[in-house]
Amino acid sequence: MIVSLLFVVLILAVAFSQATQGFFSALIMCVLTICCAAAALGTYEWVAIRWLAPLAPNWLPNYAFAIALGVLFGLPLLVLRLGTDRLVRRSGLIPLWIDRIGAGVCGLITAFIMVGVLANCLLAVPFGTSFIGFARVDIPSKDAPKDGPNPTPPNAEAKMREIWLTPDRFAYAVAGVLSDGIFSGNRSFRHDAPDEVEAGAWINAVASEVSRFAPPGSISIVRTEPVQFVYREIPGPGARRADDMTYEAIAPKSGQTLRMIRVKLKKEAMDSRKNHQFTLRQFRLVGRTDPDEPFQQYHAIAVQQDKTETPPPVNRHIRVKKTKWGDWPVTDDLFAPRDDNSGEVEVVFELPVEFVPSYLEYKRGGRVAVSFEESKEAPRETQPPKPETSTAAEPKPETVPPVAKGGSIRRYTTKSGKSFFGDSLPLPLKAYQRHKNVDIQRNALAAGHLVGFVDEQDEGKEPAVEKFQVDREKRLLHLNIGYLQARSGLGRAISFAVETLQNYFVEDANGNMYEVVGKYAIADVDGRQVVEVQYFSNKSGTIGGLGPFNKIHKDHFKGDYELVFLFLVDPGVKVVAFSTGGEATRRDDLRDENLTAPE
């Protein structure tokens, strides 16, 4: 309550201060504040993850996001305001009532955004249990079930606490609206930030011994598969309650499905104590149910059964532990991988049946693309098991779902024997139109979108572009693709979703997935051969990424054409599969292509 009051007072103070400056000055401040907030909220995560966190990995990651947001918002706003005051020396001459009303409205908008950004900065700092008595969610104790004589079990469905007037959410809403307009990029802001207020709250709502940050590249997906049930763990009545443990199956809600994702936590994800400790809320799965709907995020609701002295006979996923105080959701308990050597953990999400995933995020920095594979196999344990007592039997072996050989990838399929590694463009470009902040360095395309006619390239006057700029630590795969014309209504809908999401991946033999970074095509458009190239190897928040072709459309992929997707992969890896994200997909098996990246 105290924090909410303070923020309300700040909103009123800033609004009053701006209102006294007059409409012209307040309008300038309002426009500058909106622009700076949109730019800061769209880029601060990238700055925090890529620049600040690596400077002092033992402590700075906990504060990097707050520092990055505060600096990226406050510093440009200060410089722009001072510069505007020096350039604009006087106010406009307008009627008094317009001056006062306009100044008040602009001042209120400015105040909401400024206080909203400040709130997001302050509440991103791990103060401990609360900030002046306020916490969006309760931070659980490591031994929560044992605290006090009759502790109250946490409510897994409880909503977060909100600040009065929600200025923090208002600031994100403004950034989201602008990201769909003048601040738009090739990737939607809502893709990377479907609800950053909630995501940040759950990541920070952990005990002090748990890290809140994992660097990029610190996790990978081992496998995914549907499961039929999660379980309530019910201990026996005796002194050794774990010896006769029983398990009650919990089915998903109507219209929902349960999806298990096995995640490998790499050494880079370890905390300063060289441990893997986490809560389920620190896993976030982002995707959507329809290409026209906004992105949504879901947190894990169950985890692989704890490692015990006597391994359980069935690989169960526990959602609730029954205690003498009541049902205790495991959402906020601390966990570690069952096998410290493998670093693998299985987490379960409850998702809408139509959900199409985009990526899985771990502790804000670790992010990996996710694709739900189509499988004819039924989910594990299709019939509810009877409550059973744990025994000393070995765990059941698990099998990896098969890769579909030559299967269609919704809209695209690979062309056998035509893919390769290299940095050359399909042909040297000397006559082209530029789109999306093209960056050309030493005849190499570093970023951007180029469009031109093939028959004009020999006589072109533009700076020659002959290759793609590729980082020394990566190899560029040119994956030759065939376009599949969708016939049915369902096929057209799925094709539209894939083309809109640009959700393409290749997978290596180690299970690592690589997202598409570019594409090019040569096709006949109204009787002339057109070449289009897109390449964005370094994405920054919502800046950079693939979009639809400009001149070449789906109807032009007929007859003799070339369509290639580009992927940056690690040296020496063997690419074994190509797929798109989503549950309705099958993967192309590329093992026979022998696509091994040069060392």
C-alpha positions as CSV (number, residue, x, y, z in Angstrom):
1,M,0.0,0.0,0.0
2,I,2.8,2.4,0.8
3,V,4.5,1.8,-2.5
4,S,1.3,2.4,-4.4
5,L,0.7,5.6,-2.5
6,L,4.2,6.8,-3.3
7,F,3.7,6.1,-7.0
8,V,0.3,7.9,-7.0
9,V,1.9,10.9,-5.4
10,L,4.7,10.9,-7.9
11,I,2.2,10.7,-10.8
12,L,0.3,13.7,-9.4
13,A,3.5,15.7,-8.8
14,V,4.9,15.1,-12.2
15,A,1.5,15.8,-13.9
16,F,1.2,19.1,-11.9
17,S,4.7,20.1,-12.7
18,Q,4.1,19.6,-16.4
19,A,0.7,21.3,-16.3
20,T,2.3,24.5,-15.0
21,Q,4.7,24.7,-17.9
22,G,1.9,25.2,-20.4
23,F,0.5,23.1,-23.3
24,F,3.4,23.6,-25.7
25,S,6.1,22.6,-23.3
26,A,4.0,19.7,-21.8
27,L,3.3,18.4,-25.4
28,I,7.0,18.4,-26.2
29,M,7.8,16.6,-23.0
30,C,5.0,14.1,-23.6
31,V,6.2,13.2,-27.1
32,L,9.8,12.9,-25.9
33,T,8.8,10.7,-23.0
34,I,6.7,8.4,-25.2
35,C,9.5,8.0,-27.7
36,C,12.2,7.3,-25.1
37,A,10.0,4.8,-23.2
38,A,9.2,2.9,-26.4
39,A,12.9,2.8,-27.4
40,A,14.1,1.9,-23.9
41,L,11.5,-0.9,-23.3
42,G,12.2,-2.4,-26.7
43,T,15.9,-2.6,-26.3
44,Y,16.8,-2.7,-22.6
45,E,16.7,-6.5,-22.3
46,W,19.2,-6.9,-25.1
47,V,21.5,-4.3,-23.6
48,A,21.2,-6.0,-20.2
49,I,21.8,-9.5,-21.5
50,R,24.5,-8.8,-24.1
51,W,26.4,-5.9,-22.5
52,L,25.9,-5.4,-18.8
53,A,25.4,-8.9,-17.4
54,P,28.7,-10.3,-18.8
55,L,30.7,-7.5,-17.1
56,A,30.4,-9.0,-13.6
57,P,28.5,-12.3,-13.9
58,N,28.6,-13.0,-10.2
59,W,26.4,-10.0,-9.2
60,L,25.6,-7.6,-12.0
61,P,23.0,-9.8,-13.8
62,N,20.6,-9.2,-10.8
63,Y,20.7,-5.5,-11.4
64,A,21.5,-5.3,-15.1
65,F,17.8,-5.1,-16.3
66,A,17.0,-2.2,-13.9
67,I,20.2,-0.3,-14.8
68,A,19.7,-0.8,-18.5
69,L,16.1,0.4,-18.5
70,G,16.8,3.4,-16.3
71,V,19.8,4.6,-18.3
72,L,18.2,3.9,-21.8
73,F,15.1,5.9,-20.7
74,G,16.5,8.6,-18.5
75,L,19.6,9.7,-20.4
76,P,18.1,10.2,-23.9
77,L,15.1,11.9,-22.3
78,L,17.4,14.4,-20.5
79,V,19.5,15.1,-23.5
80,L,16.5,15.5,-25.8
81,R,14.7,17.8,-23.4
82,L,17.8,20.0,-22.9
83,G,18.4,20.2,-26.6
84,T,14.8,21.1,-27.3
85,D,14.8,23.8,-24.7
86,R,17.8,25.4,-26.4
87,L,16.2,25.2,-29.9
88,V,12.7,26.2,-28.9
89,R,12.9,29.5,-27.0
90,R,9.3,30.4,-26.6
91,S,5.8,28.8,-26.2
92,G,3.0,29.0,-28.7
93,L,0.3,31.6,-28.3
94,I,-3.0,29.7,-27.8
95,P,-6.2,30.4,-25.8
96,L,-5.8,30.0,-22.0
97,W,-8.4,27.2,-21.6
98,I,-6.7,25.1,-24.3
99,D,-3.3,25.8,-22.7
100,R,-4.4,24.6,-19.3
101,I,-6.5,21.6,-20.4
102,G,-3.9,20.5,-23.0
103,A,-1.1,20.9,-20.5
104,G,-2.9,18.8,-17.9
105,V,-3.7,15.9,-20.3
106,C,-0.1,15.8,-21.7
107,G,1.3,16.1,-18.2
108,L,-0.8,13.2,-17.0
109,I,0.4,11.0,-19.9
110,T,4.0,12.0,-19.2
111,A,3.6,11.2,-15.5
112,F,2.1,7.8,-16.1
113,I,4.9,6.8,-18.4
114,M,7.7,8.2,-16.3
115,V,6.4,6.7,-13.1
116,G,5.7,3.4,-14.9
117,V,9.3,3.1,-16.1
118,L,10.5,4.0,-12.6
119,A,8.3,1.3,-11.1
120,N,9.6,-1.3,-13.5
121,C,13.2,-0.3,-12.7
122,L,12.7,-0.5,-8.9
123,L,10.7,-3.7,-8.9
124,A,13.3,-5.4,-11.1
125,V,15.9,-5.0,-8.3
126,P,16.0,-8.1,-6.0
127,F,15.5,-6.3,-2.7
128,G,14.6,-9.5,-0.9
129,T,11.2,-10.3,0.4
130,S,9.7,-7.0,-0.6
131,F,10.3,-3.3,-1.5
132,I,8.9,-1.1,1.3
133,G,6.4,-3.9,2.1
134,F,5.3,-4.5,-1.5
135,A,6.0,-7.6,-3.5
136,R,4.1,-8.6,-6.6
137,V,4.3,-12.2,-5.5
138,D,5.3,-13.8,-2.2
139,I,8.9,-15.0,-2.2
140,P,8.7,-18.6,-0.8
141,S,11.0,-19.8,1.9
142,K,13.3,-22.8,1.1
143,D,11.6,-24.8,3.9
144,A,8.1,-23.2,3.5
145,P,6.1,-26.3,4.5
146,K,7.9,-26.4,7.9
147,D,7.5,-22.7,8.8
148,G,5.3,-22.1,11.7
149,P,2.8,-24.4,13.4
150,N,0.1,-24.3,10.7
151,P,1.5,-22.7,7.5
152,T,-1.0,-21.8,4.8
153,P,-0.4,-23.6,1.5
154,P,0.3,-21.2,-1.4
155,N,-2.4,-20.6,-4.0
156,A,-1.0,-21.6,-7.4
157,E,-3.8,-19.7,-9.1
158,A,-3.3,-16.5,-7.1
159,K,-2.9,-13.3,-9.2
160,M,-0.1,-10.9,-8.8
161,R,-0.4,-7.8,-6.7
162,E,-0.7,-4.7,-8.8
163,I,0.3,-1.1,-8.2
164,W,-2.6,1.3,-8.0
165,L,-3.4,2.8,-11.4
166,T,-0.9,0.3,-13.0
167,P,1.5,2.8,-14.4
168,D,4.0,0.0,-15.0
169,R,1.7,-1.8,-17.3
170,F,0.7,1.5,-19.0
171,A,4.3,2.1,-20.0
172,Y,4.6,-1.3,-21.6
173,A,1.2,-0.9,-23.3
174,V,2.4,2.4,-24.9
175,A,5.6,0.7,-26.1
176,G,3.6,-2.2,-27.5
177,V,1.3,0.1,-29.5
178,L,4.2,2.0,-30.9
179,S,6.0,-1.2,-31.8
180,D,3.1,-2.0,-34.1
181,G,3.5,1.3,-35.8
182,I,6.3,3.8,-36.1
183,F,8.7,1.8,-33.9
184,S,7.9,-1.5,-35.6
185,G,10.5,-4.0,-36.5
186,N,10.5,-7.3,-38.3
187,R,9.8,-9.1,-35.0
188,S,6.9,-8.0,-32.9
189,F,7.6,-6.4,-29.5
190,R,4.8,-8.5,-28.1
191,H,6.7,-11.6,-29.3
192,D,9.5,-10.8,-26.9
193,A,7.4,-9.2,-24.2
194,P,3.9,-10.7,-24.0
195,D,3.7,-9.7,-20.3
196,E,7.1,-8.5,-19.0
197,V,5.6,-7.3,-15.7
198,E,4.4,-10.8,-14.8
199,A,7.5,-12.6,-16.2
200,G,9.9,-10.3,-14.3
201,A,7.9,-10.8,-11.1
202,W,8.0,-14.6,-11.2
203,I,11.7,-14.7,-12.1
204,N,12.6,-12.5,-9.2
205,A,10.3,-14.2,-6.7
206,V,12.8,-16.7,-5.5
207,A,14.9,-17.3,-2.4
208,S,18.1,-15.4,-2.1
209,E,20.3,-18.4,-2.9
210,V,18.6,-18.9,-6.3
211,S,20.1,-17.0,-9.3
212,R,17.8,-14.9,-11.4
213,F,19.7,-14.9,-14.7
214,A,21.0,-17.5,-17.2
215,P,23.1,-16.2,-20.1
216,P,22.2,-16.8,-23.8
217,G,23.0,-20.2,-25.1
218,S,22.9,-21.8,-21.6
219,I,20.0,-24.2,-22.3
220,S,18.9,-26.5,-25.1
221,I,15.9,-28.7,-25.8
222,V,16.4,-32.4,-25.6
223,R,12.9,-33.5,-26.5
224,T,9.2,-32.6,-26.1
225,E,6.2,-34.8,-25.9
226,P,2.6,-34.7,-24.7
227,V,1.8,-36.4,-21.4
228,Q,-1.6,-37.5,-20.2
229,F,-1.4,-36.6,-16.5
230,V,0.6,-34.9,-13.8
231,Y,0.4,-36.1,-10.2
232,R,-0.4,-35.3,-6.7
233,E,2.1,-36.8,-4.4
234,I,0.4,-38.3,-1.3
235,P,2.7,-39.6,1.5
236,G,1.8,-42.6,3.6
237,P,0.5,-42.3,7.2
238,G,3.5,-43.9,8.9
239,A,6.7,-42.5,10.4
240,R,8.5,-43.2,7.1
241,R,5.9,-41.5,5.0
242,A,8.0,-41.7,1.7
243,D,8.2,-45.4,1.8
244,D,4.5,-46.0,0.9
245,M,4.0,-42.9,-1.2
246,T,1.0,-42.9,-3.5
247,Y,0.2,-40.8,-6.6
248,E,-3.1,-39.4,-7.7
249,A,-3.3,-38.5,-11.5
250,I,-4.5,-35.0,-12.4
251,A,-5.9,-34.5,-15.9
252,P,-5.6,-31.2,-17.7
253,K,-8.6,-28.8,-17.8
254,S,-11.1,-28.9,-20.6
255,G,-9.6,-27.5,-23.8
256,Q,-6.1,-27.8,-22.4
257,T,-3.3,-30.2,-23.0
258,L,-0.2,-31.2,-21.0
259,R,3.2,-30.9,-22.8
260,M,6.5,-32.1,-21.3
261,I,9.7,-30.3,-22.4
262,R,13.0,-31.9,-21.4
263,V,15.6,-29.1,-21.0
264,K,19.3,-29.4,-20.7
265,L,20.8,-26.8,-18.3
266,K,24.4,-26.3,-19.5
267,K,27.3,-25.3,-17.4
268,E,26.8,-21.7,-18.4
269,A,23.5,-21.7,-16.6
270,M,25.0,-22.6,-13.2
271,D,25.0,-20.0,-10.4
272,S,28.0,-18.6,-8.6
273,R,28.0,-21.7,-6.4
274,K,28.2,-23.9,-9.5
275,N,24.7,-25.3,-8.9
276,H,21.5,-25.5,-10.9
277,Q,18.7,-24.3,-8.7
278,F,15.4,-23.0,-10.0
279,T,11.7,-22.6,-9.5
280,L,9.2,-23.6,-12.1
281,R,8.1,-20.0,-12.5
282,Q,11.6,-19.3,-14.0
283,F,10.7,-21.3,-17.1
284,R,8.5,-19.3,-19.5
285,L,7.0,-20.7,-22.8
286,V,5.9,-18.1,-25.3
287,G,3.7,-18.7,-28.3
288,R,0.1,-18.2,-29.5
289,T,-3.0,-20.1,-30.5
290,D,-3.7,-18.1,-33.7
291,P,-1.6,-16.0,-36.0
292,D,-4.0,-13.1,-35.6
293,E,-4.0,-13.3,-31.8
294,P,-1.4,-11.8,-29.4
295,F,1.5,-13.8,-28.0
296,Q,0.9,-15.5,-24.7
297,Q,3.2,-16.9,-22.0
298,Y,2.9,-19.9,-19.8
299,H,4.9,-21.0,-16.8
300,A,5.7,-24.6,-15.9
301,I,3.2,-26.3,-13.6
302,A,4.9,-29.6,-12.8
303,V,8.4,-31.1,-12.7
304,Q,10.0,-34.5,-12.9
305,Q,9.8,-36.4,-9.7
306,D,12.5,-35.7,-7.2
307,K,15.6,-37.9,-7.1
308,T,15.4,-40.3,-4.1
309,E,17.5,-43.1,-2.6
310,T,15.1,-45.6,-4.3
311,P,14.4,-44.4,-7.8
312,P,10.7,-44.6,-8.7
313,P,9.5,-47.1,-11.2
314,V,7.6,-44.6,-13.3
315,N,8.9,-41.2,-14.5
316,R,6.1,-39.0,-13.0
317,H,5.7,-35.3,-13.1
318,I,4.6,-33.8,-9.8
319,R,2.3,-30.9,-9.6
320,V,1.1,-31.0,-6.0
321,K,2.5,-32.4,-2.8
322,K,0.0,-33.4,-0.2
323,T,1.0,-32.4,3.3
324,K,-0.7,-32.4,6.7
325,W,-1.6,-28.7,6.1
326,G,-3.2,-29.3,2.7
327,D,-2.3,-29.4,-1.0
328,W,1.1,-27.8,-1.5
329,P,1.7,-26.7,-5.2
330,V,5.3,-27.2,-6.2
331,T,5.3,-24.1,-8.4
332,D,7.6,-22.1,-6.1
333,D,9.6,-24.9,-4.5
334,L,13.3,-25.1,-5.3
335,F,14.5,-27.8,-7.7
336,A,17.7,-29.1,-9.3
337,P,18.3,-31.6,-12.1
338,R,17.9,-35.2,-11.0
339,D,21.2,-36.1,-12.6
340,D,23.8,-33.4,-11.9
341,N,26.1,-34.7,-14.6
342,S,23.5,-34.5,-17.4
343,G,21.9,-31.3,-16.2
344,E,18.6,-32.3,-17.7
345,V,15.2,-31.5,-16.2
346,E,11.7,-32.3,-17.4
347,V,9.0,-29.5,-16.9
348,V,5.4,-29.7,-17.9
349,F,3.2,-26.9,-19.2
350,E,-0.6,-26.8,-19.3
351,L,-1.5,-25.2,-22.7
352,P,-4.4,-24.6,-25.0
353,V,-4.8,-27.4,-27.5
354,E,-4.2,-25.1,-30.4
355,F,-1.1,-23.5,-28.9
356,V,1.9,-23.0,-31.3
357,P,5.1,-22.4,-29.4
358,S,7.8,-20.0,-30.3
359,Y,10.5,-20.2,-27.7
360,L,11.3,-21.3,-24.1
361,E,13.0,-18.9,-21.8
362,Y,14.9,-19.8,-18.6
363,K,15.8,-17.1,-16.1
364,R,15.3,-14.3,-18.6
365,G,18.6,-14.7,-20.6
366,G,18.5,-18.3,-21.6
367,R,16.3,-18.7,-24.6
368,V,15.8,-21.5,-27.2
369,A,13.4,-22.1,-30.0
370,V,10.8,-24.8,-29.4
371,S,8.9,-27.0,-31.9
372,F,6.3,-29.5,-30.9
373,E,6.7,-32.5,-33.1
374,E,3.8,-34.3,-34.6
375,S,3.6,-37.9,-33.3
376,K,1.2,-40.7,-33.9
377,E,2.0,-42.1,-30.6
378,A,-0.4,-41.5,-27.8
379,P,0.7,-39.5,-24.8
380,R,2.4,-41.3,-22.0
381,E,0.1,-43.2,-19.7
382,T,-3.2,-42.9,-21.6
383,Q,-5.2,-44.5,-18.8
384,P,-5.3,-43.0,-15.3
385,P,-3.2,-45.4,-13.1
386,K,-4.4,-46.6,-9.8
387,P,-2.7,-45.1,-6.8
388,E,0.5,-47.0,-6.4
389,T,3.2,-47.5,-3.9
390,S,6.8,-46.6,-4.8
391,T,9.3,-49.5,-5.1
392,A,13.0,-50.0,-5.8
393,A,12.5,-50.9,-9.5
394,E,14.5,-49.1,-12.1
395,P,12.9,-46.3,-14.0
396,K,11.2,-47.1,-17.3
397,P,13.4,-46.3,-20.3
398,E,12.3,-43.4,-22.5
399,T,12.4,-43.2,-26.2
400,V,12.9,-40.2,-28.4
401,P,10.0,-39.5,-30.8
402,P,11.0,-40.5,-34.4
403,V,11.8,-37.9,-37.1
404,A,9.5,-38.0,-40.1
405,K,11.5,-38.9,-43.2
406,G,10.7,-36.6,-46.1
407,G,7.7,-35.2,-44.3
408,S,6.2,-31.9,-45.4
409,I,6.9,-28.9,-43.2
410,R,3.4,-27.4,-43.4
411,R,4.3,-25.1,-46.3
412,Y,7.9,-25.9,-47.2
413,T,10.0,-29.0,-47.7
414,T,13.7,-29.4,-48.4
415,K,15.1,-30.2,-51.8
416,S,17.4,-33.2,-51.7
417,G,21.1,-32.6,-52.5
418,K,20.9,-28.8,-53.2
419,S,21.8,-27.4,-49.7
420,F,25.3,-26.3,-48.8
421,F,27.5,-24.2,-46.5
422,G,29.1,-20.9,-47.7
423,D,28.8,-17.1,-47.6
424,S,28.2,-16.3,-51.2
425,L,25.0,-14.6,-52.5
426,P,23.1,-16.5,-55.3
427,L,24.5,-13.9,-57.7
428,P,26.5,-10.6,-57.3
429,L,24.1,-7.7,-56.9
430,K,24.8,-4.3,-58.4
431,A,21.3,-2.9,-59.0
432,Y,18.9,-3.2,-56.1
433,Q,16.4,-1.4,-53.8
434,R,17.2,-1.2,-50.1
435,H,14.8,-2.0,-47.3
436,K,15.1,-2.2,-43.5
437,N,18.3,-0.4,-42.7
438,V,20.6,-2.1,-45.0
439,D,24.2,-2.5,-43.8
440,I,26.8,-3.4,-46.4
441,Q,30.5,-3.8,-45.4
442,R,33.3,-4.6,-47.9
443,N,30.9,-6.1,-50.5
444,A,29.2,-8.2,-47.8
445,L,25.6,-7.9,-46.6
446,A,25.7,-7.5,-42.8
447,A,22.0,-6.9,-42.4
448,G,19.0,-5.8,-44.5
449,H,16.6,-6.6,-47.3
450,L,17.6,-6.2,-51.0
451,V,15.3,-6.5,-54.1
452,G,16.4,-6.3,-57.7
453,F,15.9,-7.7,-61.3
454,V,18.3,-10.4,-62.4
455,D,18.8,-8.9,-65.9
456,E,19.9,-5.6,-64.5
457,Q,22.8,-6.8,-62.3
458,D,25.6,-6.7,-64.8
459,E,25.1,-3.0,-65.6
460,G,24.2,-1.9,-62.1
461,K,25.8,1.1,-60.4
462,E,25.1,0.3,-56.7
463,P,28.0,-0.9,-54.5
464,A,28.5,-4.5,-55.3
465,V,27.2,-7.1,-52.8
466,E,28.8,-10.5,-53.3
467,K,28.5,-12.4,-50.0
468,F,26.9,-12.5,-46.6
469,Q,28.9,-11.3,-43.6
470,V,29.4,-14.3,-41.3
471,D,30.9,-14.3,-37.8
472,R,34.1,-16.3,-37.6
473,E,32.6,-18.6,-35.0
474,K,29.6,-19.6,-37.1
475,R,28.9,-21.3,-40.4
476,L,26.1,-20.3,-42.8
477,L,23.9,-23.0,-44.1
478,H,21.9,-22.5,-47.3
479,L,18.9,-24.8,-47.0
480,N,17.2,-25.2,-50.4
481,I,13.5,-25.3,-50.0
482,G,10.6,-26.3,-52.1
483,Y,7.3,-24.4,-51.8
484,L,4.2,-26.5,-51.1
485,Q,0.9,-25.0,-52.4
486,A,-1.8,-25.4,-49.7
487,R,-5.1,-26.7,-51.2
488,S,-7.5,-27.1,-48.3
489,G,-8.8,-24.4,-46.1
490,L,-6.9,-25.9,-43.1
491,G,-3.7,-26.1,-45.2
492,R,-4.0,-22.4,-46.2
493,A,-4.6,-21.4,-42.6
494,I,-1.6,-23.4,-41.4
495,S,0.5,-22.0,-44.3
496,F,-0.5,-18.5,-43.4
497,A,0.5,-19.0,-39.8
498,V,3.9,-20.4,-40.7
499,E,4.6,-17.6,-43.2
500,T,3.5,-15.0,-40.6
501,L,5.5,-16.4,-37.7
502,Q,8.6,-17.2,-39.8
503,N,9.1,-20.1,-37.3
504,Y,11.8,-22.1,-39.1
505,F,14.6,-24.1,-37.4
506,V,17.3,-26.6,-38.1
507,E,18.4,-29.0,-35.5
508,D,21.9,-30.6,-35.1
509,A,22.7,-34.1,-33.9
510,N,23.2,-32.8,-30.3
511,G,19.6,-31.5,-30.2
512,N,20.5,-27.8,-30.5
513,M,18.1,-25.8,-32.6
514,Y,19.1,-22.8,-34.8
515,E,16.6,-20.2,-35.9
516,V,16.4,-18.9,-39.4
517,V,18.5,-15.7,-39.9
518,G,17.8,-15.0,-43.6
519,K,16.3,-16.1,-46.8
520,Y,16.6,-15.4,-50.5
521,A,14.6,-16.3,-53.6
522,I,14.7,-16.0,-57.4
523,A,11.4,-16.3,-59.2
524,D,9.5,-15.1,-62.3
525,V,7.4,-12.0,-61.5
526,D,5.3,-10.7,-64.4
527,G,7.7,-12.1,-66.9
528,R,11.0,-10.9,-65.3
529,Q,13.3,-12.8,-62.9
530,V,13.4,-11.1,-59.5
531,V,15.9,-11.7,-56.8
532,E,15.2,-10.9,-53.1
533,V,17.6,-11.3,-50.2
534,Q,16.9,-10.9,-46.5
535,Y,19.6,-11.3,-43.9
536,F,19.5,-10.4,-40.2
537,S,22.2,-12.3,-38.3
538,N,22.2,-10.1,-35.2
539,K,18.7,-9.4,-33.8
540,S,18.2,-6.8,-31.1
541,G,14.9,-7.1,-29.3
542,T,12.3,-6.3,-31.9
543,I,14.8,-4.8,-34.3
544,G,15.9,-7.2,-37.0
545,G,14.4,-10.4,-38.3
546,L,12.6,-11.7,-41.3
547,G,9.4,-10.4,-42.9
548,P,7.5,-11.3,-46.1
549,F,9.2,-10.8,-49.4
550,N,8.5,-7.5,-51.1
551,K,8.0,-8.4,-54.8
552,I,8.0,-12.2,-54.7
553,H,4.8,-13.7,-53.4
554,K,3.5,-17.2,-52.9
555,D,1.9,-17.3,-56.3
556,H,5.4,-16.8,-57.9
557,F,6.8,-20.1,-56.5
558,K,5.9,-22.1,-59.6
559,G,7.9,-23.7,-62.3
560,D,11.7,-22.8,-62.2
561,Y,12.4,-20.9,-59.0
562,E,14.9,-20.9,-56.1
563,L,14.0,-20.5,-52.5
564,V,16.7,-20.8,-49.8
565,F,16.6,-20.3,-46.0
566,L,19.8,-19.3,-44.1
567,F,20.9,-20.6,-40.7
568,L,24.0,-19.7,-38.7
569,V,25.2,-22.9,-37.0
570,D,28.2,-23.9,-34.9
571,P,31.3,-25.2,-36.7
572,G,31.6,-29.0,-36.9
573,V,27.9,-29.8,-36.1
574,K,25.9,-32.1,-38.3
575,V,22.4,-30.7,-39.2
576,V,19.9,-33.5,-39.0
577,A,16.4,-31.9,-39.3
578,F,14.5,-29.0,-40.5
579,S,11.1,-27.9,-39.0
580,T,8.8,-25.1,-38.1
581,G,7.4,-24.4,-34.7
582,G,4.0,-25.8,-33.9
583,E,2.2,-28.9,-32.9
584,A,0.9,-29.6,-36.5
585,T,4.3,-30.0,-38.0
586,R,6.5,-32.8,-39.0
587,R,10.3,-32.5,-39.4
588,D,12.3,-33.1,-42.6
589,D,15.0,-35.7,-41.9
590,L,18.3,-34.2,-43.2
591,R,20.7,-37.0,-42.0
592,D,21.1,-38.3,-45.5
593,E,22.1,-34.9,-46.8
594,N,25.4,-35.0,-44.8
595,L,25.2,-31.4,-43.9
596,T,28.2,-31.1,-41.6
597,A,29.4,-27.6,-41.0
598,P,33.1,-26.9,-41.8
599,E,35.4,-26.6,-38.8
